[in-house]
């Protein structure tokens, strides 16, 4: 079975970014739940793409 390599710095960066956005969204209600899920997915995809391009 192939193992997936995870960059701990990228994970921490994503966690921080998601938590900050989630807290802001809870205050402002700017995005719906579906929009937040799409935003989080996009952030993960961008981070993965950056990691693959290294």
VOZALUM-7817 format. One record per residue: y, x, z of N, C-alpha, C, O in turn. Coordinates in steps of 0.001 Angstrom, whole numbers, plus 500000, padded with zeros to 6 digits. Layout:
YXZYXZYXZYXZ/...
END
This chain:
498814500846500000500000500000500000501247500890500000501323501868500745/502196500550499179503434501322499056504397500967500178504580499794500502/505009501983500769505962501752501848507376501658501285507718502305500296/508173500844501937509570500682501545510414501600502412510309501581503638/511255502407501766512151503301502503513449502560502793514010501897501920/513912502681504019515132502003504441516116503046504941515764503925505728/517349502939504476518407503825504918519047503213506172519712502182506083/518852503837507330519389503259508575520903503086508560521420502124509129/521618504001507921523082503880507845523477502648507042524412501935507406/522763502400505951523050501234505119522761499947505877523500498970505754/521695499945506655521345498762507447522429498483508479522850497338508642/522880499508509169523942499331510171525233498846509521525919497975510057/525559499416508360526763499001507628526667497522507254527628496770507418/525506497113506752525305495712506381525372494789507590526002493733507535/524726495184508680524754494358509888526177494149510370526572493030510697/526952495236510413528337495144510870529147494214509963529889493351510434/528987494411508661529733493615507680529385492127507788530268491270507754/528089491833507918527634490446508003528109489796509294528576488657509278/527998490498510397528424489930511688529919489650511689530352488596512153/530710490583511174532164490365511115532505489159510242533342488335510613/531858489060509089532127487939508178531685486620508810532377485608508699/530545486639509465530034485426510114530983484974511224531285483785511334/531453485908512042532405485557513107533700484994512538534234484009513047/534202485625511481535424485131510858535207483738510281536067482865510400/534055483539509657533776482246509050533598481153510102533953479999509859/533065481495511244532931480499512305534303480005512768534456478843513143/535294480891512738536650480518513149537371479733512060538048478746512344/537223480177510806538005479588509717537284478497508949537925477663508310/535954478490509002535145477540508225535466477624506731535416476621506019/535796478833506265536176479037504872534987478879503924535158478464502778/533786479207504399532606479118503547531565478202504178531418478144505399/530849477492503317529746476666503796528549477568504099528572478764503810/527520476988504676526316477772504970525727478363503690525320479524503669/525682477567502632525135478045501363525973479186500796525428480138500238/527286479095500934528170480154500457527977481430501269528008482531500720/527777481281502576527532482451503422526212483120503038526132484347502973/525193482324502789523897482877502371524063483630501059523526484727500903/524800483057500117525043483720498827525828485011499029525534486016498383/526816484997499910527621486195500184526760487297500790526852488457500388/525918486929501764525035487907502404524060488483501385523834489693501351/523485487624500560522560488082499524523244489063498579522666490085498210/524469488749498192525227489628497302525474490988497956525356492024497301/525815490984499239526064492236499953524807493097499992524872494311499794/523663492468500248522394493196500287522065493757498909521637494905498790/522263492954497873521988493421496508522886494592496137522421495551495522/524166494532496499525091495625496197524680496904496918524709497989496338/524300496771498183523881497937498957522605498549498365522482499770498269/521674497700497974520428498179497362520716498880496037520123499916495737/521616498318495254521972498922493965522610500286494167522300501221493428/523485500424495139524109501717495440523047502732495847523097503893495441/522088502284496652521022503171497112520158503638495941519750504799495893/519879502734494998519065503089493838519779504035492891519136504829492205/521110503959492846521891504801491925522099506213492439522641507050491717/521687506500493660521891507840494218520941508843493598520973510023493950/
END
